[in-house]
Amino acid sequence: MNRPVLHWTEEQGIAFTRGRPYRKNDNCFIEERNYHSVRKVIGYHRYEGDEMLEALQDVYRHLCPLRNYFYPCVRLVSKQRVEGKSHKVYDAPETPYARLLKDPRLSEDQKDVARQRREAYDMIELKKGLDHAIRTLLALSRDGT
């Protein structure tokens, strides 16, 4: 990693590591998540400059609430290897928001904050905003290439 990133993490009080100790194969899991969460939405373009940064921030301003409050996902419950084949069991699809409300570690006050945030969002407006933000970002990337 480069020195500016290292210095920034030190200033922010963040422990800087390249990966989990003794887990050199983690990168494939990160890339899988990047594909699902990033590449499918914004593509593989290289975005540079303040204008594109603002466009990317607008994309994530709409995408993150959609993913956390409205889009369901599954979680891996168990994984067993049977006769050379991997058998995975997933739980029922739920939004991260629904899982958060079920978590017993959160206090009712914290859950109320999450409920208030959820009520502030309109799924249709977020989706329209996301589509517009992606069109803007792609138009900027075409202008730059």
N, C-alpha and C positions, 0 to 999 in steps of 0.2 A: 504494500500500500504506500501511497505517497505521503510525504511529510506534512503537507497542509491538512490532510485528513487526520493524521495522528495528532497534530497540534490542536486542531479543533476539538477532537474528542477529549483531550487532556483539559482544555479550557472549560468544557461542558461537564467535566466530572464523569465521563462515560468510560467504562473499562473497554479498552480497544482490544479485540481479539479477531483473528482471521477466521476462526471456526471453533467448534467445540473440541476440546482436547480428545485425542485418540479416536476421532470420528472424521477421517479424511474423506469419506464418501458423502458428506452432507451436501456438497454442491449440487448434485443432481436433484435433490429435493427442493432446494432453493430455486433452481431453474424451472422446475415443474410449476412451482407456485408463481414465479414470475410470468410464465406463459399464460397461466389461467387468469392472473390478476392484472397483468400489465400488457403483455404482447397482444392478446386477443382484442384489447380495447384500443390501444394507441399505436400498435404496429412496431416495426423495427427501425423506424427512422431515427436519425440522430438529431435531436432538438437542441439548438444552441441559441443564445441571446435572450435578452429580457422579454421580448415580445412572445417568444415561444414558451418561456418560463411561466409567464402569466397565463397563457393558453393551457399549459399543462396543469397549473394550479386550478384553473376553472374546471377542467375535466375531473380532477380528483375531488373538488368541492361538491360535485354532483354524484360521482361514482361511490365514494366511501359511504355516505348515508344509504344509498341504494343497496350496497352489499351487506351492510351491517343491520339494517332495519327491515328490508323487504325481500331480498333474494335468499331463498333457502339453500342450505348446503348440508352435506352429510359428513359425519365424523367417523373415523375408523375406530371400531370398538375392540376388535381382536384380529389377530393375524396368526394363522397356524400353517405350518408346512406339513403337508400330508403326501407321502410318496412322491416327493420331488416337486409337488405343485403347491403354490401358496394359496391358501383359502382365506379371504378377507371377509369380515362381517362389519357392516356399517349400521349406524343407528338410523332412525327415521329422519327425513329431511326437516330441518328447522332453521330459522334465521339465527344469526349470532345474538340478536336482541332477545329472542325467546329463550335461548340457552342462558343468557345473562340473568334474566328474571327468575329462572329456576335455580340458580346457584345459591346455596345456603350460606356461602361465605359473605355475601353482600347484605348490608343492612337495608332496612326498608327505606331509609332516607336516600341511599344510593340508588335503589331501584326506582324511587320516585323521580329522581333526576333523569334517569334513563327514559322513563315514561314521558316526562315533559319534553325531552329532546325528540322523541319519536313523534309526539303529537304536533311538533312544529314543522314536520316534513310532510309534503304531499308527493306521493310516489309518481304521479303523472307529470307534475311540474319538474321533479328531479330528472325523470327520463327525458323529457323534452330539453331541459337544460344540458344534459349529458350529450344528447345527439347534436345539439348546436355547438357545444364546446369541442366535440370531436371533429365536426365539419370545419370549424375555425382552425383547429390545430393542423388538420391535414392540408387545408388551403395554404397555411403558412409554410408548411414543409415543402409543398410543391413550388411555392414562390422562391424558396431558398435553394432549390436544386436545379 
